[in-house]
Amino acid sequence: MPRVVAYMDDLFFQMKLAETAKHLGVEVKVASTADSLLQLIDPPPELVIVDLNARSQPLAAMQQVRNAQPRLRVIAFLSHVQTGLAEEAKAAGFDEILPRSKFSMNLPEILASIVAKNV
């Protein structure tokens, strides 16, 4: 079963991710601290999803992720008005940075692409 790790503390998005993943047959684990995130990415999941508005310093956590798993695919989402944060995230090594609305709309396709790679 494909596996995704999420770094977020927003319960609404955790539930949205969990329900979508369940429907597609994707296992989801959620981390709320950098330490728990590092534990969950060993062995590497197919994808890490990061809420850039998480309270637990997602940019610093990303540096630790890149040190531990440099090739891991990591997607982030944030408010569309946070252009400065998006630039910081790009510099920190996120593979893709999406506005929250686009992430929500494309979540089924994002997870389905993981499933397709594991068939």
C-alpha positions in Angstrom: 0.0 0.0 0.0 1.4 3.4 -1.0 2.3 5.6 2.0 2.1 9.4 2.5 3.4 11.3 5.5 1.8 14.7 6.3 3.2 17.4 8.5 0.3 19.5 9.7 -1.7 20.4 12.7 -5.0 21.6 11.0 -7.5 18.9 11.9 -9.8 19.8 8.9 -7.0 19.1 6.4 -5.9 16.0 8.3 -9.5 14.6 8.0 -9.7 15.7 4.3 -6.4 13.9 3.6 -7.3 10.8 5.5 -10.7 10.4 3.8 -9.3 11.0 0.3 -6.4 8.6 1.0 -8.7 5.9 2.4 -10.8 6.1 -0.7 -7.8 5.6 -2.9 -6.0 2.9 -0.8 -3.2 5.2 0.4 -1.9 4.9 4.0 -1.4 8.3 5.7 0.6 9.1 8.8 0.5 12.5 10.4 3.4 14.2 12.2 3.1 17.3 14.2 6.7 17.8 15.2 10.0 17.6 13.3 11.1 14.6 15.4 8.0 12.6 14.6 8.3 13.6 10.9 11.8 12.3 10.8 10.7 9.0 12.3 7.9 8.6 9.8 10.1 9.2 6.8 12.2 6.1 7.6 11.6 4.1 5.5 10.8 6.8 2.9 7.1 7.3 1.9 6.1 8.0 -1.6 5.2 11.6 -0.7 5.4 14.1 2.2 2.7 16.8 2.3 3.5 19.9 4.4 1.2 22.6 5.6 3.4 25.7 5.6 1.0 27.3 8.1 1.7 24.6 10.7 2.7 26.0 14.0 5.7 23.7 14.4 8.2 25.4 12.0 7.7 23.6 8.7 10.7 25.3 7.0 13.1 24.1 9.7 11.6 20.6 9.5 12.1 20.6 5.8 15.9 21.2 6.2 16.0 18.1 8.5 14.0 16.1 5.9 16.3 17.0 3.1 19.3 16.1 5.2 17.8 12.7 6.0 16.1 11.9 2.7 17.3 14.2 -0.1 15.4 12.6 -2.9 12.0 12.4 -1.1 9.1 14.2 -3.0 7.7 16.9 -0.8 4.6 19.1 -1.6 3.6 22.1 0.4 0.5 24.2 0.6 -0.3 27.6 1.9 -2.6 30.6 1.5 -2.3 32.1 -2.0 -1.5 35.5 -0.5 1.7 34.3 1.2 4.1 34.9 -1.7 7.0 35.6 0.6 6.5 32.3 2.4 6.2 30.5 -0.9 9.6 31.9 -2.0 11.2 30.8 1.3 9.7 27.3 0.8 11.0 27.1 -2.7 14.5 28.0 -1.4 14.1 25.4 1.4 13.8 22.6 -1.1 10.1 21.8 -1.5 9.4 20.1 -4.8 6.0 21.8 -5.3 4.2 24.6 -3.5 0.5 25.0 -4.1 -2.1 27.4 -2.9 -4.4 25.8 -0.3 -7.4 25.9 -2.7 -5.5 24.2 -5.5 -4.1 21.6 -3.2 -7.6 20.8 -1.9 -9.0 20.6 -5.4 -6.1 18.4 -6.7 -5.6 16.2 -3.7 -7.4 13.2 -5.3 -5.1 13.4 -8.4 -2.0 13.9 -6.3 -2.7 10.8 -4.3 -3.9 8.8 -7.4 -0.5 9.5 -9.0 1.2 7.8 -6.1 -1.1 4.8 -6.5 -0.4 4.6 -10.2 3.3 4.5 -9.6 2.9 1.6 -7.2 0.8 -0.6 -9.5 
